[in-house]
Amino acid sequence: EIIVFPDPFTPNQDGFNDYANFVVPDSIFDEVDVTIFNITGNKIREISFDQDSHLRWDGRSDDGDPSPPGVYLYVVDLRNETLIKGTITLMR
């Protein structure tokens, strides 16, 4: 089971709900990638686990720019096979 929370998330650096977290089973954690798309289907960000063993999105694009508020699509892949798709809402 893969859990994504919170929805919505608010990356405003206040320490509450600053990240969209993707919780996956430990057995596949380091093999999973998350791709974030805007509502028109343009890729915004690719996420792999970080040095703290988290899969999370900070609301920024791959270029480091803050993404605007809105609904985003996510795809969680394991070795190029889609495990789950869904939406997440970013609020500022």
C-alpha angles and dihedrals in degrees: 000000000000120000125197119192155212105020112213102028125192115208095194098126095247093124095249123101092339093147138046102229124208111200115196132169114282091236092068101024099112093045098054127098127191122206121195121205131185118239092269091057100256114143110247104172144359116209131194126172113291132220090276091054094252131137102204142139120224095197094259132119124240086266091058095250118138111254116230121251115276147088117311131190121229132195122194112204132188112199091337093310117116114239099175142353129197148131133270128191122225116201127183 
